[in-house]
Amino acid sequence: MKLEIIWSKFAEKQLDEIFEYYFENASPKVAKELLENLLAEPNRLINNPTMGQIEILLKERKTTYRYLIFKNYKIIYSIDPKKRFIKIADVFDTRQNPSKIERSD
């Protein structure tokens, strides 16, 4: 059963901020490549959605969150097998204080 990847508004906002930061502080080329790679990384989940580890910092939530690591980012997601999608909830910069991860819904 293949699942569709969807992005939360919050995760999209994080991608926008990451892109803007690298556009201004590195180069447009670096920003574009990083954004393309971050968008493509979750495609690995389509055939194996449980490959990501469970996010321990969000274990108190009703929803089970998992994550993939790409460079300095955790791509945090949940799986809804009934609705047949994987929802990307957050793109978290791992260089931040880990307690900030609890901000995502």
C-alpha positions in Angstrom: 0.0 0.0 0.0 1.6 3.2 -1.2 1.0 6.3 0.9 0.9 9.9 -0.3 3.3 12.6 1.2 1.6 15.7 2.4 3.2 18.7 4.1 1.7 20.7 7.0 1.5 24.4 6.8 4.0 24.6 9.7 6.5 22.4 7.8 6.1 24.5 4.7 6.7 27.6 6.7 9.9 26.0 8.1 11.0 25.2 4.5 10.4 28.8 3.5 12.6 30.1 6.4 15.4 27.6 5.6 15.3 28.6 2.0 15.4 32.4 2.8 18.3 31.9 5.3 20.5 30.1 2.8 19.4 32.4 -0.1 20.6 35.4 1.9 23.6 33.9 3.7 25.0 31.4 1.2 23.7 31.6 -2.3 20.5 31.1 -4.4 22.1 27.9 -5.8 22.8 26.5 -2.3 19.3 27.5 -1.1 17.6 25.9 -4.1 19.6 22.6 -3.9 18.9 22.3 -0.1 15.2 22.9 -0.6 14.9 20.4 -3.4 16.7 17.8 -1.3 14.6 18.4 1.7 11.4 18.1 -0.4 12.7 14.8 -2.0 13.9 13.1 1.2 10.5 12.0 2.4 9.9 10.1 -0.8 12.0 7.3 0.7 9.0 6.7 3.1 6.5 5.9 0.4 7.5 2.2 0.3 8.6 1.9 3.9 6.8 4.6 6.1 8.1 3.2 9.4 11.7 3.4 8.5 12.2 6.6 10.6 12.8 6.3 14.3 10.1 7.4 16.8 10.6 10.9 18.0 11.0 10.5 21.8 10.6 14.2 22.5 7.1 14.0 21.2 6.1 10.7 22.8 3.5 12.4 25.0 1.3 13.3 22.0 -1.6 11.3 20.8 -0.1 11.0 17.4 3.1 9.0 17.0 5.8 11.0 15.3 8.8 9.6 13.5 11.7 11.3 11.8 14.3 11.2 9.1 17.6 13.0 9.3 18.9 15.0 6.3 22.0 17.0 6.9 21.3 19.2 10.0 17.5 18.7 9.8 15.0 16.3 11.3 12.1 15.8 9.0 9.3 14.9 11.5 6.3 13.0 10.2 3.3 10.9 11.2 1.6 8.1 9.3 -2.2 7.8 8.8 -2.8 4.4 7.2 -6.5 4.9 7.0 -6.3 8.1 5.0 -3.3 6.7 3.2 -0.9 9.5 3.8 2.4 10.5 5.5 2.2 14.0 7.0 5.4 16.0 7.3 4.8 18.0 10.5 8.1 19.8 10.9 11.5 20.3 9.5 13.6 20.9 12.6 17.2 22.2 12.6 19.0 19.9 14.9 21.5 22.7 15.9 18.7 24.2 18.0 17.9 23.3 21.6 16.1 19.9 21.4 13.3 21.1 23.7 12.2 23.5 20.9 11.0 20.4 19.0 7.9 20.3 21.1 6.5 23.3 19.3 5.1 21.4 16.4 1.6 19.9 16.2 
